[in-house]
Amino acid sequence: MDLSFILNELGEERENYFNAVSPPIMQSSNFSFKDVAGLREAMNDEFESSLYSRGQNPTLNILRKKLAALDGAEDALLFSSGISAISIPILSLLKSGDHIIAVDNLYSWTIKLFKDFLPKFGITTTFIDGTVFENFEQAATPQTRLIYLESPNTFCYALQDIKKVTSFAKSRGIITMIDNSYCSPLYQQPISMGVDLVAQSATKYIGGHSDVVAGVLTGSKTLLKKLFEHEFMNTGPALSPHSAWLLLRGLRTLPLRLQRSFESTRIITEWLASHPAVQEVIWPFSPQFQQADLVNQQMQGCGGLFSLVLKNSTFNKIETFCNSLQHILLAVSWGGHESLVVPAIASFKKEDYSTYNGHHQLIRMYIGLEDPHYLIADIKQALEQ
Ligand SMILES: *Cc1c(COP(=O)(O)O)cnc(C)c1O
């Protein structure tokens, strides 16, 4: 389907709302019916009807169609956060005694889900280095029900060979799921590589303006309908119509924003890589990236998230560098219009810092929509501090 059609037309029924170009926010908790037969029909298939907004809602349905099409998926389900688009399907798919294979360095709350939350229900997880395919084969047991991927992750950007993993999983009857937030559907299409369920934090690129928290899950209609009719309706993670509207607004400019962020990041990472105070820049599209072949094989691009390591990387130096940035904000998250920085040292105390732990030295940066030379000037003066 044409990208311009998806972003500008698909799912929009303008004749139903005065031909308004921007769709209305259907801020209604429930919907009425002409007769009992109509009500019965809706109650019988809530997945396909607007009955009550804990389930579906017309504003959400416009967004749902667009996000499913962007992923090349049969359908999509919207959530009030990215993490609920991850945790609720997992709770739905697995039961006590089941086993998960997950890759290292996942999003922090996904790690907590596997390490702290799921064990309460008798579900265990083996974490592996997903850059080595054989590790998946070795970790698989007869109880393995799910392989969970995040390619690349959002800290050190390790990739998994998605096609290889999904074909192995299919041969064993194992479901595969991926967190595709880093690439967004524009730069990586996991469904076409055989992944069953694709989760994404829509808070990041889809929203794109740092004003909404949301998640999306795409996959087959059968899987999503089953999830919707049970765990989704039971736990109540529905997105609000207003948030859905903000995401629709964000989608209109998604290709432009991603392209800008991608191009600026290329300029900035190249500049950083040649700066004498910088030891290393880690970004999938850097020429020196370790898994460059796999990047070219399965990613069409990427946005503005990368990490850098300073030479002489002491705790104080990292802190001084980050504190000295004048225009790049110290904050978590990413995917918005504004550039951000978050050092790994923000997550622990000074006495726990170890120069032997490569991850401790990482400074994660996100490049937004500002002029790249404006950002370079800011980074330059901070590196000189
Ligand atoms: C932000 C993020 C999430 C969680 O999304 P929320 O919308 O914050 O719940 C999940 N995965 C990745 C990679 C993220 O960056």
The ligand as a Gaussian input file, in Angstrom:
#p B3LYP/6-31G(d) Opt

LIG

0 1
 C        9.994000       3.737000      25.463000
 C       10.176000       2.319000      25.088000
 C        9.270000       1.331000      25.464000
 C        8.115000       1.595000      26.385000
 O        7.198000       2.439000      25.819000
 P        6.257000       3.398000      26.694000
 O        5.438000       4.054000      25.659000
 O        7.155000       4.298000      27.456000
 O        5.485000       2.509000      27.625000
 C        9.472000       0.047000      25.009000
 N       10.526000      -0.258000      24.232000
 C       11.425000       0.663000      23.862000
 C       12.549000       0.259000      22.996000
 C       11.282000       1.983000      24.272000
 O       12.189000       2.891000      23.904000

